[in-house]
Amino acid sequence: MSVIFLLIAASTLVAAVFLAAFIRAVRSGQYDDDRSPAVRMLHDPTPSTNSSLNPAPPPQGKGAIH
């Protein structure tokens, strides 16, 4: 029976630590702007420069293979 009291105390302590961490995150502004970072990339005027989507053009000139 004493193990149950120990587990209740330990779980209450862990819950209090998580609650304190959450309150600290809210007060520091962690959750202030949760919409615009996800939408910001949709309004980016510059195209992506990902090399897998935009492959390099084939070489031309003296060293090109025909």
N, C-alpha and C positions, 0 to 999 in steps of 0.2 A: 504494500500500500504506500510505503514511503517513496517508491520509485515514481508513482504517479504524481506526487507533489513535486518531486524533482523535475520531472518532464514538463509539468505545467509552469513552473518557475523559469525553466530554460526557454520554453517557447514564448513566454511573455517577454522575457528579456530580448530575444531575437526580434519579436514583433515590434518592440519599442525602438530597437536600433533601426529597423527598416522605416518606421514611421518618422524618426528623427532625420534619416537620410532623405526621405521624400519631402519633408517640410523644408529642409535646407535647400534642396534643389528648386522647389517652388519659389522660395524667397530670393534665390540668386538669379532667377529669371530663366531657368532652364526650359520652362514650358510657355514662355511668353508668346512666341510666334511659331506656331506649329503648322501653319498653312502655306505661307509664302515660299519656304525652301523647296517644297515639293512642286509648286507651280512655277517657280522661277525659271526652271530649265525649259518649260514650254514656251516662254516668251523670249528666249535667248535669240538675238538677231544673227549671231554667227553660226555657221554650220559646224557640225562635228568634224574633227580631223582624225577620226579613228581610221587607222590604216587598213583594217579588215573590210570596212565599208567602202572606202575610196582607195582602190589599189593604185599603185604607181603606174604611170604610163610606160609603155615599152620604150626601151632605149632606141634612139635614132642617131644617125650620123656614121662616123668612121668605124666605130667598134660594134655596130649593130649587126646581128645575125639575120640574114634574109632568108 
